[in-house]
Amino acid sequence: MRSLKYIRFSVLHLVAISLACTLYKQIHNKHSPRYSKDTINLKSFDMGMRKKASRESKNPLSVLGKVSSSDVKLFPYPHIIIEDALPQEIYENLAANFPLNNKFGSKRQVQLSNRRMNIPASRFLDLQAGFRTRERKKRNLWREFISYHVSESFVSEIIQLFSTGLTHFRPDFIRDIEMRNSSLTNFTSRTRYTSEAEHSDIVLDCQVGINTPAKTKSIVRGPHTDNPNEIWAGLLYFKHKSDKSAESSGALEIWDCKSRCKRVRNEELQRKKKLGMSLIPNHDQFDKQELHRVLSVPYKANTLVSTFCF
């Protein structure tokens, strides 16, 4: 059984200093789940971003290269699902040079059952620089691929595709950009976990990841919400040709509330145990009894699923 392999793309809204970050969370909680739109120039933002994005030509390495605005589904929140997201030649080159498991953790760690392990973009690019010349040449396409997906050009693609979802679901993002005295069409973006990220408006990450093979029936997280500072996330599957596991075995599921959902907080370990939830920290989760599954995205090579986070 092979480990599940994928790329996770994250675009995060970063408030530069700890005090401001705390303030952001307080504002978010105070006005959750929606913000008033009457003080935000949404039309100006939407049109400005569309004009900026239209000037960008799509990069063949982009996971959004085949996507158009008609592919964006708004229920239950903005998302897209694209099969054969990358050109086949590019996908096969990346798949053939996917990092070995020992790049993700120690021998003991990669033998654990159903554990997710990531290499963030900042670390991957550092590792790339440390490879021997022959190894570095083999992975040149990976360097270009990662670099593009932490670039301002990629932000422009996201804005162009998801502008409607952004203005309706995350006007708080627009508000905070304005509060930082940045132009709605001219903000700064940097790579996550770098010194420059601390002072930028937008932080991006492109994580290369694996889930170690599951030795028993288990889940990594279950229905959950990500960090409220996260604006957009994507997942691209790299299923190995020899991996015969069912496509449902690594499926990503999209859920919606039946009526009203109550979060199971990160610290509620006893309740999580009672409900059979994953005990891995960092995410609030939900009781499946209060949800219904909207769709399931199969674990299939070169399949992209991306969502707006709110």
N, C-alpha and C positions, 0 to 999 in steps of 0.2 A: 504494500500500500504506500502510495506516494503522499508527500505533504501537499496541502492545498496552497497554490501559489497565486499571487495577485499583486496588483499595484493599487495603492490607495492614494487618491489625490485629495488634498485638503486645502481649502482657502479659508483663512481665519481672519477675523476682524480683530486687530490688536489695538488695545488702548495702552499707550506707551509706558506708563509707570504704574507701580503697584497701587498707589492711591486712586488713580484714575480707573484702574481695572476694578477695584472694589466699588467705586462709584458706579461704574457701568452695570455691575451685577445688581446693585441696589435699585437702580433705575429700571432695569429689566424686570426684576421681581415686582416692583411697585406697579408697573403698567402691564404686566403679563396678563393674557397672552397676546394682546394687540396694542399698538400705539395709535394715538390720534394722528390723523394725516393732515389736519387742516393747517399745521404750521410748517409743512414740508413741501417744497416745490417739486413734486413728483414728476410732473410733465417735463420740466426743465431737465431733471436728472435723466429721465428715460430717453428723451430725444438727443441730449448731449452724448450719452453713452453709445447710442446707436450710430451716431455720426462718427464717433471716434473708432468704434469697432469696425465700421464699414471700410475704413481706410486700411485695415489690416488684412493682408492676404493670408489664407489659411496655410499653415505649415503641414506638410505630409506626415510629420511625426505626431501631430495633434490627435488625441483621442476623440476630439469633437469634430474632426475633419469631415465626417459624413453626416453630421447632425444639422438639421434645420429647425427653425422655430416651430414648425408643424409637428416635430417629434416630441415637443415638450408637453407632457400631460400634467394637468393642474390638480387632479384628484388623487389622493387626499391632500397632497401638497406637491409642488413642482418636482417632476422627475423625468428622466429619460432612460430608455433601455435600447441599446443598439448592439446587434450581432455583427461580427466581422468589423469591429470598430476601426482597426488599423489595416492598411494595405497588407495583403498576405505576406509579401516579401519582407516587409519591415517587421511584422509580428514574428515570423519564423526566425529572423535574425536575433531578435531580442530573446525569444524563447530558448534558442539554442545556446545563448550565453547568459542565461538566468543565473544569478549568483548561487553558489553552492550553499548547502545548509549550514556549513561551519562558519559562514560569514554572519549568520544571524544570532549565534549564541554558542555556548560551550557544548561539548559532546553530550553532557548530561542534560542540558536544557533542551536540545533538539530531540531528545528521546522521550520527553514528557508527552503525555497524551493531550491532543487537541489544544495546544497553546499557540496563541498568536504572537508572532515576533516580527518586528519591523526594522528596517534601516531607513532613517529619515534622509531627505535629500542632502542636507548638509554633510552628514557622515558618509553617504554614498560617494559624493564627489571627492571627499577627502581620501576615502579608500581607493578610488580610481587613480588619484594622483600618486598613491603609494605602490601601485602595481608595477611589476616589471614591464619593460617596453613591449614585449610580445603580448603579454596579457592585457595591457592597456589598449593596444591596437584592436584586439578582439572585442573589447568592450567600448569602443569609441561611440558606437551608436547608442549605447546605454547612457553615456555621458550627455550626448546631444538630446536624447529623449527626456532625461531628468531635467536638464537645464531649461528646455523649452517650457516644461510644465511648472516651473517656478519663475516664469517671466511675465512681464507686463502684457505682452502680446496674448498670453493665455488668459489673463484676467479679462482682457477686452473681448475675447471669444465668449467667455462665460456671461459677461454683461450683455452682450448682443443676444444671446440665446435666452437668457433668463430674466430679461429686464422687467417683464410683466410680473413674474413671480417675485422678483426682488422688491418692487414697489408696493406690492400688496401684502407680502408676507414678512418682509424685513425693513420697513421704513426706519426702524431704529438705527440701522446701519447708515442710512443717508443722514439722519440727524447727527450721529456722532462724527461723521466726516465733516459736516458743517461746523460742529462745535470745535473741531480741531483746526479750523480756519484753512482747510484744504479745499481746493476747487473740486466740484463734483465731477469734472472731466479731467482732472489733473492731480491725482493723488499718488503717493509713493507706495511701492511694493518691494518687499525683500523676502529672502528665504528664511524660513523658521529656524530657530536655534543658531542664529548667527548674531554677531555683535551689531550689525546694521539693523536687524529686525526690531530692536528696542525702540527705534525712533521713526518707524514707518507706519503708514496708515493701514496697509494690507500686508498680511504675512501669508506666504504660500509654502506648501510642503508637497512632496511627491515621494511617498513611502513605498519601498520595495518590501514585500512581506510574504510570510508563509504562515499557514496553520499546520502544526505538526500532525501526523496521522492520529486519528482517534482510535484508541484501544478498547474503549467502551462507549456505549451510547451516551452522548453528552452534547451540550451546546457551549459556544464560546461566550455569548452574552444574552441572547434572547431579545425580545422587543425592548428598545431603550431609546433614549434621546442623547445626543452628543452635547459637548460643551456649548453653552449658549453663545459663546464668542465665535463659533464656527458658522460660516455663512453657506458654504457649498462643499460637498464631498462627492467623490467618485470612486468607483471600484472597477478595475479591469482584470478579468480572469486570465491566468496563464496555466491552463490545464495541460499536463504532459500527455503526449500521444499514447504512452503506455499505461496511463492511469485509467483503469477500468471501473472505477467507482461510479455509482449512479450520479446523474446530473443533479438529483435532488439532495445529494449528500452534503454539498457545500453551498446550497441555495441561499440567496439573500431574500428575505421576506419584507414586504411593505405592509404595515398594519394601520388600522384606523380605529378610533373609539366607537363602541356601540352607541353610547350616549355620553357619559362622563367618565373620564379615566382619572385615576388617582396614581400619582407617581409613587414608586417604592424607592425611597431614598437610599443613597449609597451606604449609609451607616446602619440601615435596618437589616442587619445580618440574620436575625432570627426569623423575621418575616420572609426574607428571601429563601431561607432554608425550607420553611413551611410550604412555600409556593413552588419549590423545586427550581428556583432561579440560579443562574450563575452567580458565584460569590466574588468574581473578579471585580475589583474596584474601578472607580472613575466614571461610571455611568449610572444615572437613575434609570430604573426599569419599570415595567408595567405588568400587571396581572393579566394573563391571556384571557381569563374569563370575562374581562371587561373590554376585550378587543375583538375585531374580526379581521381576518387576513384578506387584503385586497388582491395581492398577487405574489408570486414567487418567481424569482429570477434564477434559472438553473446555472449550476457550475459548469460552464461551457467555455472552451477556449475562445479568446478574443471577443468576449462579451463585456460590454460596458454598461454599468448602471450608475446613474448619478442623481443626487437629490439636493434640494435646498434644505437647509437646516433652520428650524425656527422654534 
